[in-house]
Amino acid sequence: MSTLPARPELPKRFYKEVALVEDEGGFVIRLDGRPVRTPSRAALRVPARRVAEELAAEWERQATHIDPATMPMTRLVNTVLDGVAPDPQSVADDLGRYAETDLLAYRAAEPERLAQRQAEGWDPVIGWAEAKTGESFARGVGVMFVAQPASTVEALRALVRAEADPFRLAALHQVTTLTGSLLLALALADGFLEVERAWALAHIDEDWNIEQWGEDAEAQARRANRYEDMRMAALMLGRA
């Protein structure tokens, strides 16, 4: 009989004091006076105090062992410093691909009430995007590919390219991959949506299914963890 591989043993908490320190125009976290570093050994330095405060709180909350699964902001900042900052162009290119397959373009044919919820929730976001870009957005019914106008795709990619800060770019990427929608991510970053509303709009279909069939505890836990990742990205964008 096969067994699942054992979970790697977590490192023990080795520090007593967590301190947030302003340093070189940003903020660093120090553990017993020593700076925290990323897996690639970069200093864990962030420009925004609120992000630094969340980092410090995560390190403070660790009990006897350090569990990265409970540290969504630390994971995101590590991604920024080790992955996005050295190569922002590839992240922007990846984000740009979502302009062609945005969740909000794909509508249900039935039931009518679900289609109505999608229209009520998603159409205002598309209206915001059309006003922001001066371009129109195509919508389709079902799962068949919806081809967006080339000018629309380019306008969305231009908004992504305008995000030169690697922290904002990483946060946009995280929101987009969590929701399946570049439009929701851009609307959140712009302040058109609050994080709770963007999250709800991304889950209209899932919430409909839950209403019909219910949800198990494991699925609830996964969704709660994803929402924490979303909230950390929103905080990094200054929207939480």
C-alpha positions as CSV (number, residue, x, y, z in Angstrom):
1,M,0.0,0.0,0.0
2,S,1.4,3.4,-1.1
3,T,1.7,6.3,1.4
4,L,1.9,10.0,0.9
5,P,5.4,11.5,1.3
6,A,5.9,12.9,4.8
7,R,5.8,16.7,5.0
8,P,9.2,18.2,5.4
9,E,10.0,19.0,9.0
10,L,9.6,22.7,9.7
11,P,12.5,24.7,11.0
12,K,12.3,25.6,14.7
13,R,11.8,29.2,15.7
14,F,15.3,30.4,16.5
15,Y,14.6,34.0,17.6
16,K,13.0,35.8,20.5
17,E,12.5,39.4,19.3
18,V,11.0,40.7,16.0
19,A,11.8,44.3,15.1
20,L,10.7,46.6,12.3
21,V,13.5,49.0,11.4
22,E,13.6,51.8,8.9
23,D,16.6,51.3,6.7
24,E,17.9,52.9,3.5
25,G,14.6,54.4,2.4
26,G,12.7,51.3,3.2
27,F,11.9,48.9,6.0
28,V,13.5,45.7,7.1
29,I,12.6,43.0,9.6
30,R,15.2,42.0,12.1
31,L,15.2,38.8,14.3
32,D,17.2,39.3,17.4
33,G,19.0,42.1,15.6
34,R,19.8,40.2,12.4
35,P,18.0,41.1,9.1
36,V,15.7,38.5,7.5
37,R,16.8,37.4,4.0
38,T,15.1,35.9,1.0
39,P,15.9,32.4,-0.2
40,S,18.3,34.0,-2.7
41,R,19.9,35.9,0.3
42,A,18.6,39.3,-0.6
43,A,17.7,41.6,2.3
44,L,14.0,41.4,3.0
45,R,13.5,45.2,2.4
46,V,10.2,46.8,1.5
47,P,9.2,50.4,0.7
48,A,5.9,50.5,2.5
49,R,5.4,50.6,6.2
50,R,2.1,48.7,6.1
51,V,3.7,45.8,4.2
52,A,6.6,45.8,6.7
53,E,4.1,45.7,9.6
54,E,2.4,42.7,8.1
55,L,5.8,41.0,7.6
56,A,6.7,41.6,11.2
57,A,3.4,40.3,12.4
58,E,3.8,37.1,10.4
59,W,7.3,36.4,11.9
60,E,5.9,37.3,15.4
61,R,3.0,34.9,15.0
62,Q,5.3,31.9,14.5
63,A,5.2,29.6,17.5
64,T,7.6,26.8,18.1
65,H,8.3,26.3,14.3
66,I,8.4,28.5,11.2
67,D,5.7,27.6,8.8
68,P,5.8,29.4,5.4
69,A,2.3,28.3,4.7
70,T,1.1,30.8,7.4
71,M,3.2,33.7,6.0
72,P,1.6,34.9,2.8
73,M,3.2,38.3,2.8
74,T,6.6,36.9,3.4
75,R,6.1,34.6,0.4
76,L,4.9,37.4,-1.8
77,V,7.8,39.7,-0.9
78,N,10.3,36.9,-1.5
79,T,8.7,36.5,-5.0
80,V,9.1,40.2,-5.6
81,L,12.8,40.4,-4.6
82,D,14.0,37.1,-5.9
83,G,11.8,36.8,-9.0
84,V,10.1,39.9,-10.2
85,A,12.7,42.6,-9.5
86,P,15.4,40.9,-11.5
87,D,13.1,40.3,-14.5
88,P,10.0,42.5,-14.5
89,Q,9.5,42.3,-18.3
90,S,8.7,38.6,-18.2
91,V,6.2,39.1,-15.4
92,A,4.6,42.0,-17.4
93,D,4.5,39.8,-20.5
94,D,2.8,37.0,-18.6
95,L,0.2,39.4,-17.3
96,G,-0.4,40.7,-20.7
97,R,-1.5,37.3,-21.9
98,Y,-4.5,37.5,-19.6
99,A,-5.8,40.4,-21.6
100,E,-6.9,37.9,-24.3
101,T,-8.7,35.4,-21.9
102,D,-10.2,37.5,-19.1
103,L,-12.8,35.8,-16.9
104,L,-15.2,38.7,-17.3
105,A,-15.6,38.0,-21.1
106,Y,-17.1,34.5,-20.5
107,R,-20.7,34.5,-19.6
108,A,-23.1,31.6,-18.7
109,A,-25.9,30.9,-21.1
110,E,-28.0,29.5,-18.3
111,P,-29.4,29.5,-15.7
112,E,-30.8,32.9,-16.3
113,R,-30.2,34.0,-12.7
114,L,-26.5,33.2,-12.9
115,A,-26.1,35.1,-16.2
116,Q,-27.9,38.0,-14.5
117,R,-25.5,38.0,-11.6
118,Q,-22.5,37.9,-13.9
119,A,-23.9,40.9,-15.9
120,E,-24.7,42.9,-12.7
121,G,-21.3,42.2,-11.2
122,W,-19.0,42.2,-14.2
123,D,-20.5,44.8,-16.6
124,P,-19.6,47.8,-14.3
125,V,-16.0,46.6,-14.3
126,I,-15.9,46.3,-18.1
127,G,-17.5,49.8,-18.2
128,W,-14.7,51.1,-16.0
129,A,-12.1,49.4,-18.3
130,E,-13.7,50.9,-21.4
131,A,-13.6,54.4,-19.9
132,K,-10.0,53.9,-18.7
133,T,-8.7,52.6,-22.1
134,G,-11.1,54.1,-24.6
135,E,-11.5,50.7,-26.1
136,S,-14.4,48.2,-26.3
137,F,-14.5,44.7,-24.8
138,A,-16.0,41.7,-26.4
139,R,-18.2,39.2,-24.4
140,G,-19.2,35.7,-25.2
141,V,-21.5,32.9,-24.0
142,G,-20.1,29.6,-22.9
143,V,-16.5,28.4,-23.0
144,M,-15.7,29.1,-26.7
145,F,-12.7,31.5,-27.1
146,V,-13.7,35.2,-27.2
147,A,-11.4,37.3,-29.4
148,Q,-10.8,40.7,-28.0
149,P,-10.0,43.6,-30.4
150,A,-6.3,43.9,-30.9
151,S,-6.4,47.6,-29.8
152,T,-8.1,46.5,-26.5
153,V,-5.5,43.9,-25.8
154,E,-2.7,46.4,-26.5
155,A,-4.4,49.0,-24.3
156,L,-4.5,46.6,-21.3
157,R,-0.9,45.6,-21.9
158,A,0.0,49.3,-21.9
159,L,-1.6,49.6,-18.4
160,V,0.5,46.7,-17.2
161,R,3.7,48.1,-18.7
162,A,3.1,51.4,-16.9
163,E,3.5,49.5,-13.6
164,A,7.3,50.0,-13.2
165,D,7.4,49.2,-9.5
166,P,8.2,45.5,-9.0
167,F,6.1,45.3,-5.8
168,R,2.9,46.6,-7.6
169,L,3.7,44.4,-10.6
170,A,4.0,41.3,-8.4
171,A,0.8,42.2,-6.6
172,L,-1.1,42.7,-9.9
173,H,0.2,39.3,-11.0
174,Q,-0.9,37.6,-7.8
175,V,-4.5,39.1,-8.0
176,T,-4.8,38.2,-11.7
177,T,-3.8,34.6,-11.2
178,L,-6.0,34.2,-8.2
179,T,-9.1,35.6,-9.9
180,G,-8.4,34.7,-13.6
181,S,-9.1,38.4,-14.4
182,L,-6.6,41.1,-15.4
183,L,-9.5,43.5,-15.4
184,L,-10.4,42.8,-11.7
185,A,-6.7,43.2,-10.8
186,L,-6.4,46.6,-12.6
187,A,-9.7,47.8,-11.2
188,L,-8.5,46.9,-7.7
189,A,-5.1,48.6,-8.2
190,D,-6.9,51.7,-9.5
191,G,-9.3,51.9,-6.5
192,F,-12.4,51.2,-8.5
193,L,-12.9,48.0,-6.5
194,E,-12.3,47.1,-2.9
195,V,-10.6,43.8,-2.3
196,E,-13.7,42.1,-0.9
197,R,-15.7,43.1,-3.9
198,A,-13.1,42.0,-6.4
199,W,-12.9,38.6,-4.6
200,A,-16.7,38.2,-4.7
201,L,-16.8,39.1,-8.4
202,A,-14.2,36.5,-9.2
203,H,-16.3,33.8,-7.4
204,I,-19.8,34.5,-8.8
205,D,-19.8,31.1,-10.6
206,E,-18.3,29.2,-7.6
207,D,-20.7,30.8,-5.2
208,W,-23.6,29.9,-7.4
209,N,-22.5,26.3,-7.3
210,I,-22.1,26.4,-3.5
211,E,-25.6,27.7,-3.2
212,Q,-26.9,24.7,-5.3
213,W,-24.7,21.9,-3.9
214,G,-23.0,23.1,-0.7
215,E,-19.3,23.3,0.1
216,D,-17.0,21.0,2.2
217,A,-14.6,22.1,4.9
218,E,-11.5,21.4,2.8
219,A,-12.7,23.6,0.0
220,Q,-13.6,26.3,2.5
221,A,-10.0,26.2,3.9
222,R,-8.5,26.4,0.4
223,R,-10.6,29.4,-0.4
224,A,-9.7,31.1,2.9
225,N,-6.0,30.6,2.1
226,R,-6.4,32.0,-1.4
227,Y,-8.2,35.0,0.0
228,E,-5.3,35.7,2.4
229,D,-3.0,35.7,-0.7
230,M,-5.4,38.1,-2.4
231,R,-5.5,40.4,0.7
232,M,-1.7,40.5,0.9
233,A,-1.5,41.6,-2.8
234,A,-4.2,44.2,-2.2
235,L,-2.2,45.5,0.8
236,M,0.9,45.7,-1.4
237,L,-1.1,47.8,-3.8
238,G,-2.3,50.1,-1.0
239,R,-5.9,48.8,-1.3
240,A,-6.4,46.9,1.9
